[in-house]
């Protein structure tokens, strides 16, 4: 069974690795062994971290419109890459639970393990950047009080989500829930499905 706390530690490592240089164009190097779940999770969180900072940049009110469009295109591509990686992570779990015999009353979960783990990666980013806010010296006491409260909520959310994912994987292993995955089938990036791209918009 997977140790979900180890996923949280890995996400924290990725975010710290990114912030050594803190630049969206820095070279990506995955230190985790290819073929394992950690390799996929490291790459996934790196994409999330770069995209987090791209989202900050594009909200600069003084940004050049041409640059903004370029970044928007980059964010769109990043979202597709993120989705592809989440589906690869689900493939890992599909293979892990392939031989499970399901109970007669086994249930289907509202989301797959990988999409729940995706939320853990985003939570790690929220926690990192909220901690930055807590440490600021140039803000009013009211700001510090607000972000301290938000940080505590995020930490509680991560604890609860970690437990929920652990419970889900335990239920999947025991056959109490059914490992079932529906692919995202995003249409806007597909030139055969987006009417703007295949030229049918009047």
C-alpha contacts under 8 A as a table, 3 or more apart, distances in Angstrom:
res1	aa1	res2	aa2	distance
1	X	169	X	7.38
1	X	170	X	7.27
2	X	166	X	7.69
2	X	169	X	7.80
3	X	6	X	5.47
3	X	7	X	7.13
3	X	166	X	7.54
4	X	7	X	5.05
4	X	8	X	6.71
4	X	162	X	6.11
4	X	165	X	7.31
4	X	166	X	6.32
5	X	8	X	5.08
5	X	9	X	6.41
5	X	162	X	6.87
6	X	9	X	5.01
6	X	10	X	6.14
7	X	10	X	4.99
7	X	11	X	6.19
7	X	38	X	7.84
7	X	41	X	7.64
8	X	11	X	5.12
8	X	12	X	6.23
8	X	120	X	7.08
8	X	121	X	7.47
8	X	124	X	7.12
9	X	12	X	5.08
9	X	13	X	6.21
10	X	13	X	4.96
10	X	14	X	6.28
10	X	38	X	7.69
10	X	41	X	7.80
10	X	42	X	6.91
11	X	14	X	5.09
11	X	15	X	6.32
11	X	41	X	7.66
11	X	42	X	6.85
11	X	45	X	6.14
11	X	121	X	6.05
11	X	124	X	6.40
12	X	15	X	5.25
12	X	16	X	6.20
12	X	124	X	6.37
13	X	16	X	5.11
13	X	17	X	6.03
14	X	17	X	5.01
14	X	18	X	6.19
14	X	42	X	6.30
14	X	45	X	6.57
14	X	46	X	6.24
15	X	18	X	5.12
15	X	19	X	6.28
15	X	45	X	7.64
15	X	46	X	7.23
15	X	49	X	6.57
15	X	125	X	7.13
15	X	128	X	7.86
16	X	19	X	5.16
16	X	20	X	6.54
17	X	20	X	5.50
17	X	21	X	7.96
18	X	21	X	6.23
18	X	22	X	5.68
18	X	23	X	7.66
18	X	46	X	7.42
18	X	49	X	7.47
19	X	22	X	4.18
19	X	23	X	7.67
21	X	26	X	7.21
22	X	26	X	7.82
23	X	26	X	5.51
23	X	50	X	7.98
24	X	50	X	5.40
24	X	53	X	6.84
24	X	54	X	7.04
30	X	39	X	6.89
30	X	42	X	6.81
30	X	43	X	6.67
31	X	39	X	7.62
32	X	36	X	7.84
32	X	38	X	6.09
32	X	39	X	4.76
32	X	42	X	7.26
33	X	36	X	6.16
33	X	38	X	7.39
33	X	39	X	5.78
34	X	39	X	5.55
34	X	40	X	8.00
35	X	39	X	6.75
35	X	40	X	7.92
36	X	39	X	5.49
36	X	40	X	6.92
37	X	40	X	5.25
37	X	41	X	6.18
37	X	89	X	7.01
37	X	92	X	7.18
38	X	41	X	4.99
38	X	42	X	5.90
39	X	42	X	5.29
39	X	43	X	6.33
40	X	43	X	5.29
40	X	44	X	6.05
40	X	85	X	6.88
40	X	88	X	7.62
40	X	89	X	6.63
41	X	44	X	4.95
41	X	45	X	6.10
41	X	89	X	7.68
42	X	45	X	5.35
42	X	46	X	6.17
43	X	46	X	5.08
43	X	47	X	6.33
44	X	47	X	5.30
44	X	48	X	6.44
44	X	82	X	6.23
44	X	85	X	6.22
44	X	86	X	7.40
45	X	48	X	4.91
45	X	49	X	6.07
45	X	121	X	5.80
45	X	122	X	7.89
46	X	49	X	5.02
46	X	50	X	6.21
47	X	50	X	5.33
47	X	51	X	6.08
47	X	78	X	6.76
47	X	81	X	7.89
47	X	82	X	6.60
48	X	51	X	5.10
48	X	52	X	6.03
48	X	82	X	7.46
48	X	121	X	7.43
48	X	122	X	6.97
49	X	52	X	5.06
49	X	53	X	6.64
49	X	125	X	6.93
50	X	53	X	5.37
50	X	54	X	6.29
51	X	54	X	4.85
51	X	55	X	6.06
51	X	75	X	6.40
51	X	78	X	6.91
52	X	55	X	5.23
52	X	56	X	6.54
52	X	125	X	7.96
53	X	56	X	4.94
53	X	57	X	6.26
54	X	57	X	5.04
54	X	58	X	6.18
54	X	71	X	6.87
54	X	75	X	7.14
55	X	58	X	5.37
55	X	59	X	6.57
55	X	75	X	7.77
56	X	59	X	5.47
56	X	60	X	7.14
57	X	60	X	5.62
58	X	63	X	6.96
58	X	68	X	5.67
58	X	71	X	6.72
58	X	72	X	7.54
59	X	63	X	7.72
60	X	63	X	5.39
63	X	67	X	6.92
63	X	68	X	6.43
64	X	67	X	5.26
64	X	68	X	6.16
65	X	68	X	4.87
65	X	69	X	6.18
66	X	69	X	5.22
66	X	70	X	6.33
67	X	70	X	5.03
67	X	71	X	6.21
68	X	71	X	5.12
68	X	72	X	6.09
69	X	72	X	4.95
69	X	73	X	6.22
70	X	73	X	5.20
70	X	74	X	6.30
71	X	74	X	4.84
71	X	75	X	6.11
72	X	75	X	5.02
72	X	76	X	6.22
73	X	76	X	5.09
73	X	77	X	6.33
74	X	77	X	5.13
74	X	78	X	6.10
75	X	78	X	4.87
75	X	79	X	6.11
76	X	79	X	5.15
76	X	80	X	6.49
77	X	80	X	5.19
77	X	81	X	6.29
78	X	81	X	5.01
78	X	82	X	6.01
79	X	82	X	5.00
79	X	83	X	6.18
80	X	83	X	5.09
80	X	84	X	6.21
80	X	189	X	7.79
81	X	84	X	5.06
81	X	85	X	6.25
82	X	85	X	5.18
82	X	86	X	6.25
83	X	86	X	5.12
83	X	87	X	6.32
83	X	184	X	7.51
84	X	87	X	5.21
84	X	88	X	6.36
85	X	88	X	4.90
85	X	89	X	6.25
86	X	89	X	5.04
86	X	90	X	6.31
86	X	114	X	5.59
86	X	115	X	6.53
86	X	118	X	7.08
87	X	90	X	4.94
87	X	91	X	6.18
87	X	114	X	7.13
87	X	183	X	7.14
88	X	91	X	4.90
88	X	92	X	6.47
89	X	92	X	5.08
89	X	93	X	6.70
89	X	114	X	5.65
90	X	93	X	5.08
90	X	94	X	6.04
90	X	112	X	7.06
90	X	113	X	6.60
90	X	114	X	5.17
90	X	181	X	7.31
91	X	94	X	4.89
91	X	95	X	6.17
92	X	95	X	5.32
92	X	96	X	6.22
93	X	96	X	4.75
93	X	97	X	6.12
93	X	113	X	7.57
94	X	97	X	5.41
94	X	98	X	5.79
94	X	179	X	6.56
94	X	180	X	7.79
95	X	98	X	5.02
96	X	99	X	7.77
97	X	100	X	5.40
97	X	172	X	7.03
97	X	173	X	6.29
97	X	179	X	7.17
100	X	172	X	7.84
100	X	173	X	6.55
100	X	174	X	7.29
100	X	175	X	6.01
101	X	175	X	5.75
102	X	106	X	6.05
102	X	174	X	7.66
102	X	175	X	4.13
102	X	176	X	6.32
102	X	177	X	7.18
102	X	178	X	6.79
103	X	106	X	4.97
103	X	175	X	5.58
103	X	176	X	5.79
103	X	177	X	7.99
105	X	176	X	7.32
106	X	175	X	6.56
106	X	176	X	4.58
106	X	177	X	4.76
106	X	178	X	6.22
107	X	176	X	6.50
107	X	177	X	4.57
107	X	178	X	5.93
108	X	177	X	5.59
108	X	178	X	5.19
108	X	179	X	7.32
108	X	180	X	7.27
109	X	112	X	6.86
109	X	177	X	6.85
109	X	178	X	7.31
111	X	115	X	6.35
111	X	116	X	6.73
112	X	115	X	5.50
112	X	116	X	6.51
112	X	179	X	7.39
112	X	180	X	7.03
112	X	181	X	6.19
113	X	116	X	5.19
113	X	117	X	6.17
113	X	165	X	6.85
113	X	168	X	7.44
113	X	169	X	7.38
114	X	117	X	4.90
114	X	118	X	6.01
115	X	118	X	4.80
115	X	119	X	6.58
116	X	119	X	5.26
116	X	120	X	6.79
116	X	161	X	7.90
116	X	165	X	6.87
117	X	120	X	4.93
117	X	121	X	6.52
117	X	165	X	7.49
118	X	121	X	5.22
118	X	122	X	6.57
119	X	122	X	5.14
119	X	123	X	6.11
120	X	123	X	4.95
120	X	124	X	6.22
120	X	158	X	6.68
120	X	161	X	7.30
120	X	162	X	7.55
121	X	124	X	5.18
121	X	125	X	6.65
122	X	125	X	5.15
122	X	126	X	6.30
123	X	126	X	4.95
123	X	127	X	6.07
123	X	154	X	6.98
123	X	158	X	6.61
124	X	127	X	5.17
124	X	128	X	6.17
124	X	158	X	8.00
125	X	128	X	5.12
125	X	129	X	6.22
126	X	129	X	5.37
126	X	130	X	5.92
126	X	154	X	7.47
127	X	130	X	5.08
127	X	131	X	6.01
127	X	151	X	6.31
127	X	154	X	6.34
127	X	155	X	7.10
128	X	131	X	5.25
128	X	132	X	6.52
129	X	132	X	4.94
129	X	133	X	6.51
130	X	133	X	4.98
130	X	134	X	6.35
130	X	147	X	6.51
130	X	148	X	7.94
130	X	150	X	7.58
130	X	151	X	5.92
131	X	134	X	4.97
131	X	135	X	6.38
131	X	151	X	6.85
132	X	135	X	5.24
132	X	136	X	6.56
133	X	136	X	5.32
133	X	144	X	7.36
133	X	147	X	6.56
134	X	144	X	5.69
134	X	147	X	6.00
134	X	148	X	5.94
136	X	139	X	6.52
136	X	144	X	7.92
139	X	143	X	6.31
139	X	144	X	7.15
140	X	143	X	5.40
140	X	144	X	6.67
141	X	144	X	5.10
141	X	145	X	6.14
142	X	145	X	5.07
142	X	146	X	6.16
143	X	146	X	5.11
143	X	147	X	6.22
144	X	147	X	5.31
144	X	148	X	5.93
145	X	148	X	5.23
145	X	149	X	6.32
146	X	149	X	5.33
146	X	150	X	6.33
147	X	150	X	4.87
147	X	151	X	5.99
148	X	151	X	5.10
148	X	152	X	6.40
149	X	152	X	5.24
149	X	153	X	6.44
150	X	153	X	5.09
150	X	154	X	6.24
151	X	154	X	5.06
151	X	155	X	6.19
152	X	155	X	5.11
152	X	156	X	6.20
153	X	156	X	5.13
153	X	157	X	6.07
154	X	157	X	4.92
154	X	158	X	6.16
155	X	158	X	5.13
155	X	159	X	6.27
156	X	159	X	5.07
156	X	160	X	6.16
157	X	160	X	5.14
157	X	161	X	5.98
158	X	161	X	5.10
158	X	162	X	5.89
159	X	162	X	5.20
159	X	163	X	6.34
160	X	163	X	5.21
160	X	164	X	6.17
161	X	164	X	4.91
161	X	165	X	6.11
162	X	165	X	5.28
162	X	166	X	6.21
163	X	166	X	5.03
163	X	167	X	6.13
164	X	167	X	5.06
164	X	168	X	6.13
165	X	168	X	4.93
165	X	169	X	6.20
166	X	169	X	5.28
166	X	170	X	6.16
167	X	170	X	5.03
167	X	171	X	6.11
168	X	171	X	5.10
168	X	172	X	6.11
168	X	177	X	7.60
169	X	172	X	4.96
169	X	173	X	6.08
170	X	173	X	5.13
170	X	174	X	6.18
171	X	174	X	5.03
171	X	175	X	6.00
171	X	176	X	4.88
171	X	177	X	5.49
172	X	175	X	5.09
172	X	176	X	5.95
172	X	177	X	4.94
172	X	178	X	6.13
172	X	179	X	6.35
173	X	176	X	7.73
174	X	177	X	7.79
175	X	178	X	6.65
186	X	189	X	6.55
186	X	190	X	7.24
187	X	190	X	5.29
187	X	193	X	5.49
187	X	194	X	5.85
188	X	191	X	7.67
188	X	193	X	6.98
188	X	194	X	5.06
189	X	194	X	6.99
190	X	193	X	5.35
190	X	194	X	5.98
190	X	197	X	7.93
191	X	194	X	5.62
191	X	195	X	7.85
191	X	197	X	5.08
191	X	198	X	5.77
192	X	195	X	7.73
192	X	197	X	7.30
192	X	198	X	5.94
193	X	197	X	7.78
193	X	198	X	7.24
194	X	197	X	5.34
194	X	198	X	6.35
195	X	198	X	5.10
195	X	199	X	5.78
195	X	200	X	5.22
195	X	201	X	5.82
196	X	199	X	5.30
196	X	200	X	6.45
196	X	201	X	5.66
197	X	200	X	7.99
